[in-house]
Amino acid sequence: MKKASLILLCSIIFIVLMAGCSGGGNHASNNAANETPGNNGEGPKAKTVTIKYVLPGTEPKEWPAVQEAVNKKLLQDGVNLQIEKEYIDWGAWEQKINLKLSTNEKFDLFHVMNDWVSLANYAGRGALKDITAEIEQYGPNLKKVIPTSVWSGVTKEGKVYGIPSYWYESAVDGSITINKYLLNKAGVTTPITNRQQLLDAMEQVNQKLNMKLTIPLRGGTAGPADIFQRTYDQYPFTVRDNIAFIGEDGVVKNWVETDEFKQDAAWFRQAYQKKLVHPDVLTVKQEQIEQQIKLGQYVMTLGTPNKLTDIRKTYPDIKDEDVELIRLNPEKPRYRMVNAKNINVVAANSEHPAEAVKFLNWLYDNQDNYDLFMYGIEGKTYKKIGDKGLEMIIDPKTNTPLYLQEDWMIGNLNFIRVDQNLLSATRELYKADTEAKNFFAADFFFDPAPVKAEMANVQAAFTSDVSPIYRGVQDYDKYIKTAQDKLKAAGIEKVLAEYQKQLDAYKATLKS
């Protein structure tokens, strides 16, 4: 026993002596194992975290391979994070993202379509993180490639609530795509200059060519149809959150009570009764609408079209010039009504806001990073064409790109590659309009926090009672009084008063 005790005592002394030595000569070698590649030994290695980006759509076939390549390059570049995506079906997008936010599910980035559910709506619910400090510290590239005017659309009282996708010329909004190929076949040669001619032309095509084409309406219950705004004497004006009509005079009105709303609704009612819009317009799947646009199965559609190669699957002999982008009342000035239409935000429940900003900063650091995340692996998912062109490699089974992260969601004009198969009408998105003007409220950011409950109730009433009227499913004269009463009961007057108050404050900053 004594011998064993002596051995134990010697072992303890040896361990203590070794521990003391480790504080000296071995210190540098121990730290060397914890250094971040490329940090020159200036501190411990940062923990590698995985951030989740939630977005609408369907996961492309080759995303797992692209994800592996992106994550490998992030580490090679010394950015200690990994990225994963969660795709949500378009038809369930709004419901599922709201559920994630309300149940405090852990994720980091998600996409906001300002013309669907506004940034202000999410901010007012407390669903977003203020990332001002993170952008200042970790976002030098973001500030370099996104113009100041665009940032102002996501900033309220000095707080930044998202990173805008500066991907297109917003003065293009309000345009209509005309399928002249079908119009010519039906013998419709008169130029279309007003809204009634749009419906008349559609009817003639369907009758003469024995077709049943409808207007593909993106967004389902969303509104308003900005293509018609140019036809009104009140133009320019904008409609925010589907309820607030903002005129050039700076007066906020209830859009549902305006004559412009009534005329829009009358047009959609006529289209619905003539079966020129989908019979289930309020609930039709957005994938179905996008497929209709993609294949050119329309006489007219709101906004821009798709690729010539896709539309030729329907009309093999169609030419690029057969698909034209027009504006009603083209003589009127062109305005940018909103400067930040698509935005990527950090969820309030994110545990990694700094890493979320670091990822986007990495994305916009150079063309190689952008190409990899947006278009995938060169030679496998896309081919480079010239300096800024590309051709996507298509999966023959699904007739969709093997991989593509849509530019409109997270793109930037400094890096975008234009698909060589895009119609000329679509390429207008990527051309700066030097004659376009900024509407005075283009950067106005409404904060619904002071009327949070009323705003939620008003939006619910809009979806349930106003959308069916606006989209023509229900008769205006028969149902408008009930809809307006529900909006008033929900608190729309209080919401609009707050809109006016904040708009007045915003206008005061323009004068100073």
C-alpha positions, -999 to +999 in steps of 0.1 A: +000+000+000+028+024+009+044+017-025+012+023-043+007+056-024+041+067-033+036+060-069+003+079-068+020+109-051+047+109-078+021+108-105+002+138-091+034+158-088+043+149-124+009+161-137+011+194-118+046+201-132+034+193-167+004+216-163+027+244-153+049+238-183+019+239-207+014+276-198+047+284-213+064+269-244+033+249-255+009+279-255+016+289-291+012+254-305-021+249-287-035+281-301-023+272-336-047+244-337-076+269-331-066+295-357-091+304-384-075+298-419-063+332-431-065+350-398-027+350-392-032+335-357-049+366-344-074+348-322-093+316-317-111+299-345-147+311-349-174+284-345-188+274-379-226+278-378-253+268-403-278+294-414-312+285-429-327+305-458-364+301-462-379+309-496-409+302-518-407+277-547-396+241-554-361+228-546-341+223-579-327+189-586-291+199-583-293+221-552-276+194-529-246+194-552-246+232-555-250+235-517-220+213-511-199+234-535-211+267-519-204+255-484-169+243-494-161+277-510-174+296-479-149+278-457-121+282-483-128+319-482-125+320-444-163+326-439-172+303-410-207+294-419-227+270-440-259+277-458-290+255-462-323+264-479-359+254-471-382+257-500-419+262-494-446+255-520-460+288-535-495+278-526-486+274-489-460+302-486-478+329-467-495+304-443-463+285-435-439+315-432-464+331-408-466+298-388-428+297-385-427+332-373-455+329-348-442+296-333-406+310-330-391+283-352-354+287-355-343+300-390-323+329-402-332+345-436-364+346-455-377+364-485-402+393-486-421+403-517-431+439-509-460+438-534-474+407-518-470+410-480-451+442-473-419+446-453-437+470-431-463+444-423-436+420-411-418+447-392-450+458-375-455+423-362-421+422-347-410+394-371-378+411-382-344+418-366-329+453-369-297+445-387-282+480-388-252+471-367-245+439-385-245+456-419-222+483-406-197+457-393-200+429-418-216+443-449-191+465-468-200+448-501-237+453-495-232+490-492-211+491-523-234+473-547-268+484-535-276+522-541-285+545-512-319+552-527-327+515-525-315+511-489-339+539-480-368+516-488-359+492-460-349+518-434-371+534-408-359+559-382-323+548-388-330+511-384-324+487-413-349+459-415-337+440-446-313+437-475-329+448-507-325+428-539-314+454-564-321+433-595-342+452-620-354+486-633-386+492-613-399+517-638-409+486-659-437+479-633-471+487-648-463+471-682-483+445-701-470+417-723-489+412-755-488+380-775-489+395-810-484+360-825-519+350-815-534+385-822-521+383-858-534+348-863-569+360-851-567+390-874-565+415-846-543+442-860-556+473-843-531+486-817-542+481-781-544+514-764-570+510-736-583+484-712-615+476-731-595+467-761-575+442-740-607+423-733-621+426-768-588+413-782-588+383-759-624+374-768-615+376-805-585+353-801-605+327-781-634+328-806-615+328-839-588+303-828-611+281-807-591+287-775-600+292-739-571+314-728-572+334-695-552+362-680-525+347-658-527+367-626-497+365-603-504+368-566-539+355-564-556+378-539-530+405-542-537+438-558-539+464-572-533+460-609-507+487-615-511+484-653-543+505-651-530+533-629-516+552-659-552+554-674-565+575-645-564+613-642-551+609-606-519+593-620-493+592-605-504+574-574-495+543-555-515+518-534-498+503-503-508+472-483-538+470-506-556+497-486-537+530-486-541+552-518-513+577-518-517+605-544-491+630-556-507+656-533-496+635-503-532+627-492-539+592-480-573+577-489-590+544-484-583+527-518-614+505-516-635+537-515-619+553-545-633+555-580-601+539-593-608+508-572-644+507-586-632+509-622-606+483-617-631+460-601-655+466-630-629+455-655-621+423-636-658+416-631-663+418-669-632+396-675-645+371-649-680+369-664-665+365-699-644+336-685-612+355-694-597+349-659-594+316-641-627+305-625-607+298-593-587+331-596-585+335-558-571+300-550-554+288-582-519+275-576-492+300-585-471+272-601-500+268-626-499+306-633-462+306-637-464+276-661-490+294-682-468+325-685-437+304-692-454+287-722-470+319-735-505+306-731-521+340-729-531+369-751-519+393-725-503+391-691-493+416-664-456+422-662-428+406-682-428+372-700-401+344-700-379+327-725-382+324-762-372+287-760-401+280-736-428+299-755-417+281-787-428+248-771-463+261-776-458+281-808-428+266-827-426+294-852-430+324-829-404+352-831-389+374-805-407+404-819-441+387-816-440+392-778-442+429-770-440+449-738-464+478-738-478+505-715-513+519-716-511+557-720-474+555-730-472+593-733-474+597-696-442+599-675-427+567-661-423+564-624-405+541-599-432+536-573-411+515-549-373+511-547-372+479-527-396+454-541-378+422-531-360+420-498-342+394-478-347+398-441-333+383-409-361+367-388-365+380-353-359+345-339-326+341-358-297+331-335-272+341-362-280+376-376-243+384-381-237+352-401-268+360-422-253+393-432-219+378-437-234+353-462-250+380-483-218+401-481-199+370-494-225+365-522-219+401-534-181+400-530-173+388-565-187+373-597-175+338-589-194+337-556-225+351-572-224+326-601-219+297-579-249+304-556-272+318-582-265+296-612-247+266-598-217+246-612-204+258-645-207+230-671-231+210-649-260+234-643-252+263-667-229+276-694-214+310-695-221+330-727-198+360-733-191+384-705-225+385-687-246+359-705-256+324-696-275+294-708-292+272-682-289+234-685-324+219-685-336+187-668-354+169-696-377+151-672-391+183-656-383+208-684-369+231-657-333+242-649-312+216-631-304+245-607-313+282-605-316+307-577-339+333-592-322+367-595-355+385-586-352+370-551-317+378-541-299+391-572-280+423-580-276+442-613-238+444-608-235+406-612-266+393-630-261+371-661-288+375-686-301+342-701-295+343-738-329+327-744-349+355-727-373+375-748-364+411-756-395+421-736-380+405-705-346+421-710-361+455-704-359+446-667-322+449-668-319+482-686-317+514-667-345+539-676-327+573-677-360+591-682-379+575-653-388+595-622-390+585-586-424+589-571-421+611-540-432+582-518-411+555-535-389+553-503-417+558-478-417+530-452-449+526-432-444+512-397-477+495-386-465+489-350-488+517-336-518+500-352-506+464-352-539+448-342-560+470-365-536+463-394-539+426-390-577+428-388-579+451-419-557+427-439-579+398-429-610+417-440-593+426-473-586+390-481-620+377-471-643+404-484-625+428-507-604+405-529-635+386-543-649+420-554-616+433-568-609+402-588-644+402-602-657+371-585-684+391-567-705+420-580-692+454-567-727+470-562-740+440-543-711+434-519-691+466-516-711+480-487-705+449-466-668+449-474-664+485-465-683+480-432-660+451-423-629+473-430-643+500-408-651+475-380-615+462-384-601+497-378-591+509-412-598+546-403-572+543-375-547+526-398-551+553-425-548+581-400-515+566-389-505+563-425-512+600-430-493+609-399-462+590-409-464+601-445-465+638-434-434+632-413-417+616-442-426+645-465-411+669-440-378+652-442-378+657-480-381+694-476-353+697-450 
